[in-house]
Amino acid sequence: MTCASCANRIERKLNKLDGVQASVNYATEAATVRYDPARVDADQLLDTVSAAGYSATLPAPPVAEAADAAEPAT
């Protein structure tokens, strides 16, 4: 993002999706997105940002969750 208008554009595009509530912060170059997984998935969110001309990535899971996922179930 190069300006606050970019953040506003991304936010508007995301909020047009059914079941999505998004807030984009230009200063931190981050978005907070709440969504209904029954209506939209993470790939659709990323595709929407990409279609608007920007790139996005999902945050990495917290270390504790990643460690729990790596442990085999007993």
N, C-alpha and C positions, 0 to 999 in steps of 0.2 A: 504494500500500500504506500502510496506517495502523499496522500492528503486525507483530510477528514471526509471529503466527498467520497473517496474510495471506500472507507469504512461504512458510510451511510448506504452506498450502493450494495455492498455485500449484505448488509443487514436487511435491507428491503427485499433483496432476492431470496434470502433464506426465509424471511417471515412470510413470503408468499406461498411457501410450501405448507400443505395441510398438516396440522399437528406439530408445527415448529414454532418455537419462541426463541429468538436469537438477539443477542446484543454484541456489537462489535466495538472494540476499544482501539482507536487509532494509535494512541500513545503506547500501548503495550503490544500492538499488532496481534491481538488475540480476540477470539470470539468465545462467548459463553452461549451454548446452544442446548436447549431442552427440547426433546422431541418424543413423539409417541411412536415407538418402534412398530406398532401395528399399522401405522400409516406411512412411515418413511424410514429408510435405513441410512446408516452412516455413509454408504457409497453415494446415495442420492444427494446428501449434503455436500460431499466433496465435489460431485459432478456439477452442482449448482454454482459453487464458488468458482470452479474452473470455467464454466460457461460464461461467467461474468468477467473473465479475463484475469483471474488471480489464482494463486496456488494455496493449498491448505493441506495440513496434515493432522492426523489425530494425535492426541497426547499419548505418551507411553503410559502403561498402567503403573500404579504405584509399586515400588519394589516389593513390598510384602505380598501383594497379590500375585506378582510374577513368580515369587518364590513358592507360594502355595500351589500355583498351577504346575510348577515343575516337579513337585513331589508326587510320587505315585500313590494312588488310593489303596488303602489296605482293607 
